[in-house]
Amino acid sequence: MYHPNVYPDGTVCISILHPPGDDKYGYEQASERWSPVHTVETILLSVISMLSSPNDESPANIEAAKQYRDDYPQFKKKVSRLVRQSAEML
């Protein structure tokens, strides 16, 4: 998936899935990270939100984040093309 917050291997980069506690880089607050109070619903809502509103400030895919920020029309074209290719493989 070509997305600023998805690594090439498909791993999503989202605060709610990061290990609990303080972020050693100081980017995330402990309250934004994993906690046992999260439910499947809160995790899925966070992933859906991340997919629809990428965070290009903390990218997992630097190329996608740069294109999203600098040339959004080309980013959309590339995503559309990749979705079509994936659908053809089914």
N, C-alpha and C positions, 0 to 999 in steps of 0.2 A: 504494500500500500504506500503510495507516495503522499506522505503527510508530514508536516513539520514535527509532530510529536509521536511518530512511529518509527522505530529503528528498522533498518533494512531486513532484519530477521523476523519482523512482525511484532516485536515487543513494544507495548505502549509505554510511553513515558508520561506518567500522570502522578501527581503528588499523593493522591489517596492510596496508591499502591506501593509507595516507597516505605522502607522500614521505619518503624516508630522512632520517636525521639527527635533531637535537634539535627538539622541539616548542617553537615560540616562546612558547607560553602556559604551558609547563611542566606540561601535563596528562599527556602521554605520555612514556615513556622511549624513547630511540632504539631499544632492543631490541624494542619493541612495534610499530615502524613497518616499512614495506616494506624488504625485504632480498632480494637475488637467491637466497638459499638457500630461499626459500618455493617450494613446489610448488603445482600446481593443487589437490592434495589438502589441503594445509594451509590454503589460502585458502578452499576450500569448507567445510572443517570450522569455520573461524572465522566464516564467514557463517552457517552453520547454528546455531552456538552463539549468535551475536548475535541471530538471529531468535527463538530459543527462550528466551533470557535477556536481554531488553533492558537497556541501560545508560541509565537515566533521569538519570544525573548529567551526561552529555554528549550531549544530544539534538540530533538533526537536525530533528525535528519536535517543537517545544515543546508544542503542544497535546496531541499523543499522549502525550508523556512526563508531562505534568501529569495527564492523565486516568488513565494507567497507575498513577501513584503515588497519586493522591487518590481515585479511584473505579474500582478494577479491575473490578468487575462490569459497569459501564457501558462500560468500555473493551472488554471481551470481547464485549459485545452489539454494539457498533459494528463491531468486526472481523468478527464472524460475519455481520452484515448485508452488509458490503462484499464478503465472500467469496461470499455467495449471489448478489449482484448481478453480480459478475464471472463466476460460473459460468453465469448466465442469458444472458450476452452471447456465450457460445461457440456 
